[in-house]
Amino acid sequence: MEVVSVTTESPRTLWTSLVEAIRGSHQDYTEGSLNRAIFLLAVPMVLEMVLESLFAVVDVFWVGRLGANAVATIGLTESMLSLVFAVGMGLSLSTTAMVARRIGEKDHEGAAVAAVQAIALGLIVSVAIGLPCLLFAPRLLRLMGATPEIVSVGSGYTRICLGGSCAVLLLFLNNAIFRGAGDAAIAMRLLWVSNIINLVLDPCLIFGWGPFPRLGVTGAALATFIGRSIGVFYQFYRLLKGTERIRILTCQVRLQWDVLLRLLRVSLTGILQFAIAHTSWIGLVRIVSMFGAAALAGYTIAIRIVIFVILPSWGLSNAAATLVGQNLGASRPDRAEKAVWRTGLYNVIFLGTVGVVFVLFPEPIIRLFTHDPEVVPLGTACLRIVSYGNLGYAYFMVMMQAFNGAGDTITPTIVNFFGFWLFEIPLAYWLAIPLHMRSNGVFFSIAIAEGAMAAASAVLFKQGRWKKMKI
């Protein structure tokens, strides 16, 4: 009599799936339950962004103790740093798309080759951006409308933040490689290492705690640079050591011009896409700065709080991008489309819930960061008004990342150009100046533009041209 051995797999609970997501999953994201694939990718990506957003809030929490000029310095510098972020995100999205496509095709060597070309591009671009910013930081602040007091307080902060852009770009790029490969848990741990160092050093260098010098707002920039640089070195170590999905061998550390040029082609429109979006924030900051340092400080604090919830939401969007890239590589476009709609729904639930809290209780939240009687009402108005656009922004960001994950960087670029530059900026100026709504007009323009762009991106996504992209 033959004895048949039957092995039963233990049922997966929410807890076991959560542990698997944080440790790193070995699941093939082109097969099996779509909800499970979204969960395993989204959890580490959301947790990665939670700490990044926590740092953004903690940073302004400490700097807020230094006064409105210090907070305004952060607002002005970050509006310029958004250009660096645009380059980093543009390079990152093309890197994620190409690596994910190769992983979906089961071409692990091709994924490693794409990763090397992305890092080479990042190094070249970071030198081109960082060196001029290091030399001309005070002049850049003045061009942004900073008062002499802000220039005096904030030049060191701006010099380190912009001059040290190499750390920002490489941190973005290397984590994009891990995300594209499906190693979201590794990307999460890497960013956690970087930001925990940030969080510890931030108050020490700002206020001179213990053996550290008191550097004021400049200390905040130095803490960020040190934390990110350590994170980048750890990323290189993990890429060379290798994971189950991707490993860079020393023989692959060389330029392959055909791959590099393909990556550059997709990256250029990706960079333009994010440059349009991020430079629109420069335009908004410039309009807000016309109403004084208090308006600028209120705007900066409120936007930092908004970023606190948007970055975890961006983690969900990154999960959609990886799923789109890998499933298109596996010739499963219908599964890719279903993943986007489902991820968008989850994002709406999350951001919608947060938006309700911000609309109902904005003032107590703002008062966690400042008690300045001039700043509080302006920050409160900004937080409440911008949160009206949360539902639109939830779908918009998922759709944009879905296009990018497919390698279609042109469609989001067009949507951003019309939505931000031809609609949001003119609307902000019209509401703020001719209609005399002042800074509130700028805040309303953000919410209105987010809803309009969400509707446009949904229509374009349904047309399905992104399914035919080659990368």
N, C-alpha and C positions, 0 to 999 in steps of 0.2 A: 504494500500500500504506500503510495507516494504522499509525503507530507509537504504541503505547500506552505511556505513561510510568507506571512503577510505583514508588512510593516505599515503602520499608520502614522501619518504625519500629525503632530500635535496641532490642535486648532489655533489659529492666530487670533490673539486678542488685541485690543487697542494698545495695551501696555507693551506686549511683545513686538508689535509693529513699530511702536514709538522707539523702543530700545534699538531695534534693527535700523531704523532711519538715522538715529544719532550715531550709532557705531559705524554705519556704512552697509548698504545692501548690495547683494550680489545678483539681484533680479535683473533679467533682461526686460528693459522698459518698452520693448516692441511687442511683448507677449503678455498674456495674463490679464488680470483685473486692472482696468484703467484707474479706478478709484485708488487702488493700492499703489499703483505707479505714481500717481499724483502725490499721494501721502508720503511715500518714501523719498521722493525728490523734494517736495515742498517743505517738509519739516526742517531738515538741516538748512535749507536756503532761507527759510523764514527766521530760524534761530540765529543764523549768521547775520542777517540784517537787523534783528532785534538788538544785538549788542552794538552794531554800527550806529543804529539810531539812538541807543542809550548814550553812547559817547557824545553824539551831537548835542543832546540835551544837557548832559552833565557838564560839557565844555562851556556852554553858555550860562549854565547855573553858576559856575565858579567865576567866569569873566564878568557876569552881571554884578558881582560885588565890587568891581573896579570902576563902575560908573557908565553913563550913557556913551561916552566917547569910545570906551573899550569895546562895548557891544556893537557900536556903529562900525568900528574897525573890522570886526568879524563879518558883519553884513556886507560891507564894501569889498573886502578881500574875497569872500566866498562867491560873490557875484562874478568876480574875475576868475577865481579858481574853477568856476563852472565851465569855463572854456577848456581847462585841463581835463575836467571830468568828461566833457564832451568827446575829447580825443580818446581818452581812456575807454569810455563806454563804446565809442564807435569801433575801435580796435577790438574790444572785448566781444561785442556781439558777432562780428564776423568770425572771430576765433571760435566762439562757442558753436556757431552754425557749422563751420568747417569740421571741427573736431567731432561734433555730434553726428554729422553726416557720415564721416569715416567709421565711427564706432557702429552706427546702424548698419553699415555695409560690412562689418566685421574686419575692417582694414586697420588694425591697431598700429602698424608701422606708419601708415599714412597719417594717422592722428598725431603721432609723435613728430613727424616731419612738419606738419602744420603748426604744431606748438612751438617748435624751434623758430620758424619764420616769424611767428607772432611776437616772440620775445625780442628778436632782432629788430623788428619794426619799432617796438616799444622803446628800446634803448636809443635808437636814432632820434625818434621824436622827442623823447624826454630831454635830451641834451639841447635840441633846437628850441624848446620852450623854456627850459629852466634857466639857461645862462642869461638871456636878455632880462628876464624877470628879476633875477638876482641883482643885476646891475641897476635897474631902473624902478625899483619898488616904490620909492616916495613919489616919483613923477606919475606913476600909474594911479596911486591913491588920489593925487590932485586932479587927474583927468576924470576920476569918478565923482568929483564934486566934494571931496573931503575938505573939511576946514583945516586951518593950520594946526589946531589942537589935536585933531584926529591924526594928521600926518605925523606929528611929534610923538604921539602915543603909540601909533600902530605900524610905523615903517618896518620895525624888526619883525613883527608878526607877518606882514605881507611878504617880506623878503624870504623868510624861511618857508612859508606855505607855498609860494609860487616857485621859488628857486629850487625847492626840494621836490619838484613834481615827479622826478624819476621814481620815487618811492610809491607815489599814488598810482602812476601808470602801470608799473610792474605788478603791484598788488592786484589791481583790476585784471590785468591780462592773465597772470598765472592762475587766479581763481576761475577765470573764464575757461581755461583749459580743463581744470578739474570738473567744472559744471558740465561742459560739453561732453566729457567722457562719462558722466553719470556719477562721478565721485563727489557728490554734493556734501557728504559728511566731512570729507577732508577739507574742502573749501571752507566749511563752517569752522572747523577747529583752527585753521590757519588765521582766519580773521579774528577769532576769539583771542588767540595769542596776542595779535597785534593790538587789539583794542583794550584788553585787560592791562597791558603795559601802559597804554595811553591813559587809562582811568587812574592808575596809581600815580603816574608821574605828573599828571595835570595840576592838582592842587599844590604838589611839592614845589614845582618850578614856578607856578604863578605867585605863591605867597612865601616861598623860601622856607618851607618846613624842614626841620632837621638840618642835615648838612648841605641842602640844596640852596643855590642863590635865589634871591627874590627877583624874578624877571618880569613880573606883571603879565600883560597880555602876550608878550613875546614868549613867555614860558609855555603858554598853551600850544603855540605853534611848534616849539622844540619838542614837547612831549609827543605830539602827533607824529612828527618826523621820525623820532627814535622808535616809536612803536611800530610804525609802518615799515621802516627799514629792517627791523628784526623779523617782522612777518615775511618780508620778501626773501631774506636769506633762508628761512625755514621752508618756504615754497620751493626754492631751487633744490634744497636737500630732498624733499619728497618727490619731486619730478625725476631726479636722478636715481633715487632709490627705487622708485616705481611702485605702482599699485596694480591691482588685478586688471584694470582697464587700460592704463597708459603708463609708459615708462620711456624716458628719453635716454638713449644710449649715447655714449661719447662719440661714436662714429656718425651719429645723426646730427651732431652739432656743427652744421655747416649750412651755408645759404643754398637753397634750391630755387632758382629764379622763377621757374614756371609757377611753383606753389606760392612763392612770395608775391608775385605780381597778381595772381588770382585773389589772394588775401587782401592785397592793397586795393584792388578794384572795388571789392565789396566794402572794405573799410572806409574808403573815401566818402561814399554816400552815407555810410553809417556815421562817420564823424560829422558830416554836414548835417545829418538828421539831428544829432544831439547838440551840435553847435547852434542850430536854429532854436532849439528848445531852451538851451541854457543861456544863450545870449539874450533871449527874450526876458529872462530874469534880470539881466543887467539893465535893460530898458525900463523894467518895472521899478527897480531900485532907484534908477536915476530920477524917475517921476516922483517916487515917494520922498527922495532926499530934498525935493523942492519945499517940503513942508516941515523941515527941521530935523534935528538929531533925535528928538523924542519920537517922532513918527517913524524914523528909520529904525530906532531901537525896538519900538513896539512891533514893527513888521518883522524884524530879525528874530525876535523871541517867538512870535507866533508861528513863523515859517519853520523854525527849528522844531517846534512841537508837532507841526504837521508832518515834517520829515520823520519824526519819531514813529509815526504810524504808517507813513507811506513806504518806508524802507522794508519793513516786514511784508507789506503788500507787494513790493517789488520782488521779494523772494518767491512769492507765488507765481509772478509773471515769468521769472527766470525758469521755474519748473516747466511752464508751458513751452518756453523756447527750446529747452532740451528735449522735451517729448516730441515737439514738431520736427526738429532736426533728425532725431534718431529714427522716428517712424517714417519720415520721408526717405531716409537712407535704406530702410527695410521695405520700401515700396508699399507702405500702408497709409496713404493720405487720408482716408476716412477716419482712421483711428486718431490721426494727428488733429483733424478738425474737431472731433468729439472732445478731445482733451482740452482744447482751447475754450470751447463753450462751457465746459464743466468747471474749469479753473476760473473762468470769468465770473461764474455764479458764486463760487466760494469767496472770491475777492469782493464782490458786491456785498455779500453778507457781512464780511469782516469790516470793510471800510464804512459801510452804511451804519453799522452799530456804533463805531467810533465817532462818526459824524454826528449822530444824535447826542452823544455825550458832550461833544465840543460845542454844539449849538445851545444846549441847555445850561452848561456850567463853564463858560469860557473864562470868566473873571477869576474864580478860585484857582484855576489852572495857571493863568498868567501870573498870579500873585505868588506862585511857588518860585518864580524866577526874578521878580522885581516888585518893589513897593513904591517905585517912583510915581507920584501922583499924575505926572504928565504922560508917562509911558503906559500905565495900566489900561486906561480906557481905549487907547489906540491899539494896543496888543489884543485886548478883548474883542474889539470890533473886527480886527483882521482874522482872528481864530474862528469866530462865529461865521463870518461871511464866506471865507474860503471853504469851510466845511460843508456849505450848501452844495458844492460841486463834487463831493466825495463819490456819489454813485456813478456819475459819468466818468470820473477819473479811474475808478476801479476797472471798468470794462476797457477804457481807452488804453491803459498801460498793458493789460494782458494781450489785447489785439496787436499793439505795436511790437511787443516781444515775440508774438507768434509770427508776424511777418519777418522779423529779423532772424528768428530761429530757422526759417525756411531759406534764408539767404536773400530775401526780397527787402533790401534796404531802401529801395527807391520809393515805394508806396508810403512808408512812414515819413520819409523826408518831405514828400509833397504835402501830406496832411499837416506836418509840423509847420511848414512854411506858410501855408494859408491860415492855419489855426492860430499860430503864435504871432507872426509878423504882420500879416495882412488883416487880422481880426482882433487879437487880444491887445496888442500894443496901441493901435489907434483907438480902440474902445476905452482902454485905461486912460489915455490922455483926454479923450472927449468927456468921459464921466468926471475925471478929477478937475480939469481946468474949465472948459466952457460951461459945464453943468454945475460947477462949484461944489462937487462932492468931496473934493480934496482926496486924502489917502483912501477913504472908503470907496471911491470910484475905482481905484486900482484893485482893491480887494474883490469888488463885484466882477470886474473884468475877468479875473482868474476863474471864478466859479462858472461864469457864463461860457467862457471859451472851452473849459473842460467838457461841458455837456455837448457843445457843438461838435467837438473833435471826436467824442465817443460815438456819436451818431454816424459821422462820416466814415470812421474806421470800421464800424460794424457792416455798413453797406459794402465797402470795398472787400472786406474779408469774405462775405457771402459770395462774391463773384468768383473766388477760388483760383485766381491766376497764380497765387503764391505756391500752389501745389506743383506747378510745372518748372519751378526754379532749379537750375543746375549750379552747383558750387564745388 
